[in-house]
């Protein structure tokens, strides 16, 4: 009931904006609508081949490789099978007196369910996070406490992330076209001899 009311109010506001614009003969500039489902699908495709992967963390990098402030998107997988990072080695993880945030989130999900949370970082922050020793718990602690970032669902990333996602996709598409020849086959047909009578 409340959802229908809010939808009605939104439509009434849109009608009012267009009626006012028509009366004053001004052009209404529409902001380009972003399809959230298409962006989410694109994000899943990009994370199939992440630029960095360590433990339950995956990173896709955007911008120039030489710029440490270029944007990156971090994905953290909660509730999935535990991965061992090559940087962890056989070192024991440090235990905190309080239950860590990572353990609290993991306890809500069994091994069959997965939850993905995201955040925007810089390339330099992603590299620093990769170097943190002590496993996923320590990385999550470093991420939230030291860097002060918040992990959110896909929709919580906002329009700024949509631009970063589109930029990364465009960069990857352009690098694919430059990296190798296209597998486009060109068919050349021979001219048929004309029949003379």
N, C-alpha and C positions, 0 to 999 in steps of 0.2 A: 504494500500500500504506500509506504513512504517513498519507495523507488519510483513509482508511477507519478507521485506528486512532484518529486524533484525533476523528473523528465519533463513533465508538463510546464514547470516553471522555466526550465532551460529553453524549451521551445518558444514559450511566450517571450522570453528575453530576446531570442534570435529574431522573432517576428517584429518585435519593437525596434531592434537595431536596423533591420532592413527597411521597415516602414519610415523611420526617421531619415535614413539615408536617401530613400526615394523622394521624400518630401523636400529635402534640401539639395537634392540632385548631386550628391557626392557618391563617389565610388567606394564600396565596402571592400576593403582589402582582406581577403581570407588568408589565414596562415595555412601553410601546407599541412594537411593532416597526415600524421604518421600512423601507419598501420602497425599496431603493437604486435600483432601475431607475426607479421612479416619480419619485423625487427627481431623478435624472439627466435624465429627460425634461422635467421641470418646469424645470430649470435651462437646458436647451437652448431651451425656449419663451421663457423670460424674456430670454435673450440675443439673441433675434431682434430685439428692440427695446430696445437698451441705452440707459441714461440718458446715458452719456458714451462716446464712441468716438474714439480717437486712435491712429494708427499701427496696430500689431497688438494694441492694448489695448482692451478693452471693460469697462465698469463698469455694474453695476446698483446703484442706491442704495435703501436701506431707511430706515425711520424718518421723523422729521420733517425737512423741508427746512431748518428754522432751526437744527437741532442739528448742529454740526460733528463730534460724536463718534458720530453715528448710523452703523450698520453699512453696509458696502458690500462687494460681491463683485467682484473683479477677475478677468478672463479674459485670458490672453495666448495668442495664436495663433502657434505655431511651425511653420515649414515651408510655410505657405500663400503665396499671392501677396503681394508686398510692397505695402503701402498707403502713400500719402503723406498726411501730416497737414497740415491747413491751418496749424497753428502752426509747422511746420518751415520753410516757405518754401523758398528756394533755398540755405539755409545748409549748408555742408559739415559732415559729421559728424566729431567728434573721434576720432582713432585712438589706441588704447592700445598700449603696447609688447607686452603679452601679448595673446593671443587672448581676446576677451571671452567671457563665458558665453553670451551670445546667439548669437555666431558658432559656438561649439562645439555648441550645441544645434541650430542651423540646419543645420550640416554633416552631422548624422546623418539628416536627412530631405530627400528630394528635393522638388521643387515639387508633386508629386502627393499627397504624404502631409501630413496636418495633425495636429498634436498640440496639445491645449489643456491649459494648466496654470492653476491658480486660486490665489487667496489671499483672506483676509478682511482688509479695511482699514476705516478710518473714512472718512467723507465728506471730511473735511479732507485726509487723506492722498491720497485719489483726486484731489482738486482740485490739490494740490501736484504730484502726478505728472504731471498733464495739462500743467502749466506748464513742465516740464523741457524744455530745448532740446537739440538734437543728435540727435534721432531715437530709435528704439527701443532702440538699444544704451545710450545714456545713461540712458534711462528705466529699463531693466532694472538698470543699475548703481546708480542712485539707489534703486530699489526694494529691492534686496538689500543694498547696502552702507549706505546712509543710514538707510532705514527698518528694515532688519534683518528683513524678512519672508522666508519660504520659499515657493516656488511648489510646489504639489503637484497630483496628479491629483484627479479628482472625489471619489474615495473618501477621499482624505487630508484633505478639509476637515473631516470629523467631524460629530458631532451638533449642535454649535453653529451650523454653517452651515445645517443642515437647518431649524432654527428661523428663521434669517434668510430663507432661501428661501421658507418658508411665509408669513412675515410680508410679504415683498415681493409675493408672489402675491396675498395677501388685500388688500393696499393697492391693487394694480392693478385687481383685480376690483371693489372698492368705488368706485374713481374712475371706472371704466367705467359703473357703474350710475348714478352721480350725474351724469355728463357729458351724457348724452343719453337721450331717450326710448327705451324698449324697442321692438323691432320685432315685438312680439307682436301677432298679429292676433286680434281678438275677433270671433267670428261670432255674430250675433244672429239667431235664427230667429223668424219670425213665427208666431204661433199659427194653427193651421189652423181654418177655420170648421167647426163641427160640422154634420153632415148631419142635418136634422130630417125625420122621416117623417110 
